[in-house]
Amino acid sequence: MKIDDFALAATTNDLTREPDARGVADLIEFRMDKATDPVEQIASYDGELPLIATNRTRWFGGKATDSGRLDDLFAASRFDAVEFVDIELEIARAKEWIVHEFRENDVQLIISHHDFEGTPDQDVLDAIIAQCAEYGDIAKVATFPRSNADALTLLDAVNTATQRGIDVAGISMGEIGSHTRVIAHLYGSKLGYAPLEGDDNDYAPGQIPLEKLRTLIDMTKNASAGEHLIDMLEAEEVAVPQELTLSD
């Protein structure tokens, strides 16, 4: 599956909820690390939406233990419904052989890097994205902003990578970065993530529920909807820095 423009993934640990995402999401990100019997869930999955298999340890914001984590992820990659597998950059660098193993199962790779403490300078972010792209089909970076300027740095890095021909997904986490989930696609980000309504799992800080995020993203595609978009963002208490308002 090639993402030509932008795709929105509904994040869940329960694949029986896939029908709730139809018509809103383009993919399902299945959080194996927070799921009960994750491989069995994939084996019995008969949904319409393709899957991203993600299995995070606590070091990367998840709950999986190191023991067996990659084995479960590899088992998931054998199923036809799984189109993408998310592998952390640190794992790809340390175990480059595993990248080739996954590719033999005909899945595309999202190579991800998460910084839950801050946002690196753009030259560092550019280098991280380039490294992710060396190993995978989509380079994903998620950083934590301490200021609006940090959110802008993330968006600038996404734009720079896109201009260089890299398929990239960029997220600025937390309250300050929440608005980037709405507008990152305008800078070239290929993927967005949102939990299903009523899912109280803490997948990542600053997430916006699926249907709200889809509505807001769709509105950004309508140039005449600028003022209404900002009103909605503010009504949902999504932080919007003045630098990125659409009123000008």
Secondary structure, 3 states (H helix, E strand, C coil): CCCCCCEEEEEECCHHHHHHHCCCCCEEEEEHHHCCCHHHHHHCCCCCCCEEEECCEHHHCCCECCCCHHHHHHHHHCCCCEEEEEEEHHHHHHCHHHHHHHHCCCCEEEEEEEECCCCCCHHHHHHHHHHHHHHCCEEEEEECCCCHHHHHHHHHHHHHHHHCCCCEEEEECHHHHCCHHHHHHHHCCCEEEEECCCCCCCCCCCCCCHHHHHHHHHHHCCHHHHHHHHHHHHHCCCCCCHHHCCCC
